[in-house]
């Protein structure tokens, strides 16, 4: 297998091959066809990331051992922690929802922070051990499912709802969780994985090559040829690793094997991306209807009982004067899931029709779908922490409703659908036709 130079990148969104120049501090390189950010040069990336990750680890511990908030009604008090919300859902007969909440709020953030600490500490070696590459891949995946910022917004919405019935006092865990949100965001901004990949020892035992020189596998082309026939990795038999970005020429294009740098299985395109995405969004659409029709919460007091759907919760927030939170819940829990399903269906149809129109706009649509998907978990967190706090029998209690199962399924299915979709398929028709 021939290996391309490290400063040759195939855009992960459109597969266009391009050379990345040496970037000054703070500069970024963008794909000249789809405008995807293909490289960043963040100064002092590892040092800044280490300090932020240590701070995030401390904030995470405090947030999980301290009460998030306390509830007081008629002299009776109750409180909950982050994990306590998932525990309460488990006790109320919702094991799948409880497991999902625990994974997104505790397990995934803990693993992500632990992996980041290990990566930064291991990066002090020269060359960096090859197993760090696996940690980088795992970190990216866990980061997607670590939803501390969505959890915080869900807690705030729950507080607004509960404040009409009882006195709510924020705890130390609340402030620690808020700090954790900011720290995790800062880690994402400061960390530059490309600096790690450039120094990592390859899984085949080779020493990381220098970044200078044009690989022989890449033919030269004049500007007119590039405009009519974009030089993509697939068009000349090269394949780009989806994890580390290494461009290489496999001995067998039909079976590229594994990346020599990180060991990931190589594919020219994601296997059965269209079929998998169709199956997932159809399943999500089936779950979307009961998710909005069935109650997600059932509340009971000494004198009354109510069943709340997602839309009735939006109406309640609006009537209590929190119209801005009502709008957020409406968009995150009703509009976004349906919009994601429709957007992915539109993208799949245009790909199957081999459309070459408005490819950049369609790619931007996919990026938006991928970005906003996690925020649909908002209502799951609202239900979780409302149930965890309001357990003051016989004065009042809240139970999760059947609708929360279907809603959680919609969120998970649409997120996996976005991950299964291959944006490079948007550009393949143009690559085949030229232009």
C-alpha positions in Angstrom: 0.0 0.0 0.0 1.4 3.4 -1.0 1.0 6.2 1.5 0.3 9.8 0.5 2.1 12.7 2.2 0.5 14.0 5.4 -0.2 17.4 3.9 -2.4 15.9 1.2 -6.0 15.7 2.4 -9.1 14.2 0.9 -12.0 16.3 2.1 -14.2 14.1 4.3 -17.3 15.8 3.0 -16.7 15.8 -0.8 -13.5 13.7 -1.3 -11.6 16.4 -3.2 -7.9 16.0 -2.9 -5.9 19.1 -2.0 -2.6 20.1 -0.5 -2.7 21.8 2.9 0.0 24.5 3.3 1.8 25.3 6.5 -0.7 27.3 8.5 0.2 30.2 10.8 -1.1 30.1 14.4 -4.8 30.3 14.6 -5.4 29.9 10.9 -7.7 27.4 9.2 -7.7 25.7 5.8 -11.0 25.2 4.0 -12.0 22.9 1.2 -12.1 24.9 -2.1 -15.1 23.0 -3.3 -17.5 22.5 -0.3 -15.9 24.9 2.3 -15.4 22.2 4.9 -12.7 23.1 7.5 -10.0 20.5 6.6 -7.2 21.8 8.9 -6.7 24.1 11.9 -3.5 25.3 13.5 -4.3 25.9 17.1 -1.3 27.2 19.0 -0.3 25.5 22.3 -3.2 23.1 21.7 -2.0 20.2 23.9 -1.0 22.5 26.9 -4.3 24.3 26.8 -6.3 21.2 26.4 -4.5 19.5 29.3 -5.4 22.4 31.7 -9.0 22.5 30.5 -9.4 18.7 30.8 -8.1 18.6 34.3 -10.5 21.3 35.3 -13.4 19.5 33.5 -12.5 16.3 35.4 -12.8 18.2 38.7 -16.1 19.9 37.7 -17.5 16.5 36.5 -16.8 14.9 39.9 -18.3 17.8 41.8 -21.4 17.8 39.5 -22.0 14.1 40.1 -21.5 13.9 43.9 -23.3 17.1 44.8 -27.1 17.8 44.6 -28.2 19.5 41.4 -31.2 21.1 43.1 -33.5 20.8 46.1 -37.3 20.9 46.1 -39.4 22.1 49.1 -43.2 21.7 49.4 -45.0 22.3 52.7 -42.0 21.6 54.8 -41.0 18.5 52.9 -37.8 18.4 50.9 -36.2 16.3 48.2 -33.2 16.6 46.0 -31.5 14.8 43.1 -28.2 14.4 41.4 -27.3 13.8 37.8 -27.2 10.1 38.2 -30.2 10.2 40.5 -32.4 11.2 37.6 -31.5 8.0 35.7 -31.9 6.0 38.9 -35.4 7.3 39.4 -36.4 6.5 35.8 -35.1 2.9 36.5 -37.2 2.6 39.6 -40.3 3.8 37.7 -40.0 1.0 35.3 -38.2 2.8 32.4 -34.8 0.9 32.2 -34.1 1.7 28.6 -34.7 5.5 29.1 -32.7 5.3 32.3 -29.8 3.7 30.6 -29.9 6.2 27.7 -29.9 9.2 30.2 -27.1 7.7 32.3 -25.0 7.0 29.2 -25.4 10.6 27.8 -25.0 12.4 31.1 -22.5 10.3 33.1 -20.8 7.5 31.2 -20.0 9.2 27.8 -18.7 12.5 29.4 -16.6 10.5 31.9 -15.1 8.3 29.2 -14.5 11.3 27.0 -12.7 13.3 29.7 -10.7 10.2 30.8 -9.6 9.5 27.2 -8.6 13.1 26.6 -6.4 13.1 29.7 -4.7 9.9 28.6 -4.2 11.2 25.0 -2.6 14.4 26.2 -0.3 12.7 28.7 0.7 10.0 26.1 1.5 12.7 23.6 4.6 13.7 25.6 6.3 10.6 24.2 8.1 10.6 20.8 6.7 9.0 18.7 3.3 8.8 20.2 2.2 5.2 20.8 -0.1 3.8 18.1 -2.8 2.8 20.7 -3.4 6.6 21.1 -5.0 6.4 17.7 -7.7 4.1 19.0 -8.4 6.5 21.9 -8.8 9.4 19.4 -11.4 7.4 17.6 -13.3 6.5 20.8 -13.1 10.0 22.1 -14.8 11.4 18.9 -17.6 8.9 19.2 -18.2 9.5 23.0 -18.1 13.2 22.4 -21.0 12.9 20.1 -23.1 11.2 22.8 -21.9 13.3 25.8 -24.8 15.7 26.1 -24.0 17.8 29.2 -25.1 21.0 27.5 -28.4 19.5 26.5 -28.9 18.2 30.0 -28.3 21.6 31.5 -31.0 23.1 29.3 -33.3 20.3 30.2 -32.7 21.0 33.9 -33.5 24.7 33.4 -36.8 23.8 31.6 -37.7 21.4 34.4 -37.0 24.1 37.0 -39.4 26.5 35.2 -42.1 23.8 35.2 -41.6 22.8 38.9 -41.3 26.4 40.1 -45.1 26.8 39.7 -45.7 24.0 42.2 -42.8 24.3 44.7 -39.7 26.1 45.9 -36.6 25.1 44.0 -33.1 25.8 45.3 -30.2 25.2 42.9 -27.4 23.1 44.5 -23.6 23.0 44.1 -24.0 20.3 41.4 -25.9 22.8 39.3 -23.1 25.3 39.2 -20.5 22.6 38.7 -22.5 21.2 35.7 -22.7 24.6 34.2 -18.9 25.0 34.5 -18.5 21.5 33.0 -20.5 22.6 29.9 -18.2 25.6 29.4 -15.1 23.5 29.9 -16.1 20.8 27.5 -16.9 23.4 24.9 -13.4 25.0 25.4 -11.7 21.6 25.1 -13.4 21.1 21.7 -12.2 24.5 20.5 -8.6 24.2 21.7 -7.8 20.5 20.9 -6.2 19.8 17.6 -6.2 16.1 16.8 -4.2 16.6 13.6 -1.1 17.5 15.7 -1.5 14.1 17.4 -1.9 12.1 14.1 1.1 13.8 12.6 3.3 12.4 15.4 1.7 9.1 16.1 3.5 5.8 15.5 1.7 3.8 12.8 0.1 0.5 13.6 2.4 -1.3 11.1 5.4 -0.1 13.1 6.6 2.5 10.6 7.9 5.9 11.7 5.6 8.9 10.8 6.8 10.2 7.4 7.7 13.8 6.8 5.1 16.1 5.5 7.0 17.5 2.6 6.8 16.4 -1.0 4.0 15.4 -3.4 3.2 11.7 -3.4 3.8 9.9 -6.7 0.2 8.6 -6.6 -1.2 12.1 -7.2 -0.9 13.2 -10.8 -0.5 16.8 -11.6 -3.4 18.6 -13.3 -3.8 22.0 -14.7 -6.5 24.4 -13.5 -8.9 23.8 -16.4 -8.7 20.1 -15.9 -9.4 20.5 -12.2 -12.5 22.6 -12.8 -14.0 20.1 -15.3 -12.8 16.9 -13.6 -12.2 17.4 -9.9 -9.4 15.3 -8.6 -11.0 13.2 -5.9 -9.4 10.3 -4.0 -11.8 7.7 -5.4 -11.3 8.9 -9.0 -7.6 7.9 -8.9 -7.9 4.8 -6.7 -7.0 6.4 -3.4 -8.9 6.1 -0.1 -9.1 8.4 2.9 -9.3 7.1 6.4 -12.4 8.4 8.1 -10.6 8.5 11.5 -7.1 9.9 11.0 -7.5 11.4 7.4 -4.5 9.5 5.9 -4.7 9.2 2.2 -3.3 6.0 0.8 -3.4 3.8 -2.3 -4.6 0.3 -1.5 -3.4 -2.7 -3.4 -7.1 -3.7 -4.0 -9.7 -0.9 -4.3 -12.6 -3.3 -3.8 -11.0 -4.5 -0.5 -8.8 -1.6 0.8 -7.9 -3.3 4.0 -7.0 -1.3 7.1 -5.4 2.1 7.6 -1.6 1.7 8.1 -1.6 4.6 10.6 -4.6 4.0 12.9 -5.8 0.5 11.9 -9.4 1.4 11.0 -11.0 -0.6 8.2 -10.9 1.5 5.0 -13.9 2.0 2.7 -14.3 4.2 -0.4 -17.8 5.0 0.8 -19.7 3.9 3.9 -21.2 0.4 3.2 -24.9 0.5 2.4 -25.2 4.1 3.5 -28.3 4.8 1.5 -30.2 1.7 2.6 -29.2 2.1 6.3 -30.2 5.7 6.4 -33.6 5.0 4.7 -34.3 2.2 7.2 -33.4 4.4 10.2 -35.4 7.4 9.2 -38.5 5.3 8.3 -38.3 3.7 11.8 -37.9 7.2 13.3 -41.0 8.4 11.5 -43.0 5.5 12.8 -41.9 6.3 16.3 -42.5 10.1 15.9 -46.3 9.8 15.7 -46.8 8.1 19.1 -44.0 10.2 20.6 -46.2 13.3 20.1 -49.6 11.8 20.7 -48.9 9.8 23.8 -48.3 11.4 27.2 -44.6 11.8 28.2 -45.5 12.6 31.9 -48.3 11.9 34.3 -48.6 14.2 37.3 -50.8 13.6 40.3 -51.6 15.7 43.4 -54.1 15.3 46.3 -56.9 16.9 44.2 -56.1 16.2 40.5 -54.1 14.3 38.0 -52.9 15.3 34.5 -51.3 13.6 31.5 -48.9 15.8 29.6 -47.8 15.4 26.0 -44.8 17.3 24.5 -47.2 19.9 23.0 -49.1 20.3 26.2 -45.8 20.9 28.0 -45.0 23.6 25.5 -48.4 25.3 26.1 -47.8 25.2 29.9 -44.5 26.9 29.5 -46.1 29.6 27.3 -48.9 30.2 29.8 -46.5 30.6 32.7 -44.7 33.4 30.8 -41.7 31.3 29.7 -42.4 31.8 26.0 -38.7 31.6 25.1 -38.3 28.2 26.8 -41.6 27.1 25.2 -40.2 28.0 21.8 -36.9 26.1 22.5 -38.8 23.0 23.6 -41.1 23.2 20.6 -38.2 23.5 18.2 -36.0 20.9 19.8 -38.7 18.3 20.6 -41.2 18.7 17.7 -39.7 20.6 14.8 -36.1 19.3 14.8 -36.9 15.6 14.8 -39.4 15.9 11.9 -37.1 18.3 10.1 -34.2 15.9 10.4 -36.3 13.0 8.9 -37.5 15.2 6.0 -34.1 16.6 5.3 -32.4 13.2 5.3 -35.1 11.8 3.0 -34.6 14.8 0.7 -30.9 14.2 0.5 -31.3 10.5 -0.1 -33.8 11.1 -3.0 -31.5 13.6 -4.7 -28.6 11.2 -4.4 -30.6 8.3 -5.9 -31.8 10.6 -8.7 -28.1 11.5 -9.3 -28.8 15.2 -9.1 -25.8 17.6 -9.6 -27.7 20.7 -8.6 -27.0 22.8 -5.5 -24.5 20.3 -4.0 -23.0 22.8 -1.6 -26.4 23.8 -0.3 -27.4 20.1 0.2 -24.1 19.5 2.1 -24.8 22.5 4.3 -28.2 21.0 5.0 -26.6 17.8 6.1 -24.2 19.6 8.4 -27.1 21.4 10.0 -29.0 18.1 10.5 -25.9 16.5 12.1 -25.3 19.5 14.4 -28.8 19.9 15.8 -29.6 16.2 16.2 -28.4 15.9 19.8 -30.7 18.8 21.0 -33.7 16.6 20.4 -32.8 14.8 23.7 -34.0 17.9 25.5 -37.5 16.6 26.4 -36.1 13.3 27.6 -34.0 15.2 30.2 -36.9 17.4 31.1 -39.0 14.4 31.9 -36.1 12.6 33.7 -35.3 15.4 36.2 -39.0 16.4 36.7 -39.7 12.8 37.7 -36.6 12.6 39.9 -37.6 15.7 41.9 -41.3 15.5 42.2 -41.7 12.4 44.4 -43.5 13.7 47.5 -46.3 11.3 48.0 -49.0 11.8 48.8 -48.7 15.5 48.1 -47.6 15.2 44.5 -45.8 12.9 42.2 -44.8 12.6 38.6 -44.5 9.4 36.5 -42.9 9.0 33.1 -45.4 8.3 30.3 -45.3 5.9 27.4 -44.5 8.7 24.9 -41.0 9.1 26.4 -40.1 5.7 25.0 -41.0 6.6 21.5 -39.4 10.0 21.7 -36.1 8.6 22.9 -36.2 6.1 20.1 -36.8 9.0 17.6 -33.8 10.9 18.9 -31.4 7.8 18.8 -32.6 6.7 15.4 -32.2 10.1 13.8 -28.7 10.5 15.3 -27.6 7.1 14.0 -29.2 7.9 10.7 -27.1 11.1 10.4 -24.0 9.1 11.3 -24.8 6.4 8.7 -25.2 8.9 5.9 -22.2 9.5 3.7 -22.1 13.2 2.5 -19.5 12.3 -0.2 -22.4 10.6 -2.1 -23.8 14.1 -2.8 -20.8 14.9 -5.0 -20.3 11.5 -6.7 -22.7 12.2 -9.5 -20.8 15.4 -10.4 -17.5 13.5 -10.2 -18.8 10.9 -12.6 -20.2 13.5 -15.0 -17.3 15.9 -14.6 -17.5 19.5 -13.3 
